[in-house]
Amino acid sequence: MKFVICRDIPGRLRIRVHQSNVMSCSEADTLEYGLSMLPDVSKVSVQRRTAGVTVCYGGNRA
């Protein structure tokens, strides 16, 4: 999966997923679940239509 970091501030990361069509519900759910299982991730929001993802996290980003 290819993506670009749009915004990077302490505690929040916004990325844009590169894909040729609108993300399906299944793809969005899988991505949200996978990211939410990472350590220190507190909230994940996936916007299917724009292929945007917001990840809120605690701790230090390594």
HUZITA-V883994 format. One record per backbone hydrogen bond with DSSP energy under -1.0 kcal/mol. CO is the residue of the C=O (numbers start at 0). NH is the residue of the N-H. Records with the same first field share a line. If there is no record, write none. Layout:
# HUZITA-V883994
CO = NH, NH
This chain:
# HUZITA-V883994
1 = 17
3 = 15
6 = 13
8 = 11
10 = 56
11 = 8
12 = 54
13 = 5, 6
14 = 52
15 = 3
23 = 27
24 = 28
25 = 29
26 = 30
27 = 31
28 = 32
29 = 33
30 = 34
31 = 35
32 = 36
34 = 37
37 = 40
39 = 57
42 = 55
44 = 53
46 = 50, 51
47 = 22
50 = 16
51 = 46
52 = 14
53 = 44
54 = 12
55 = 41, 42
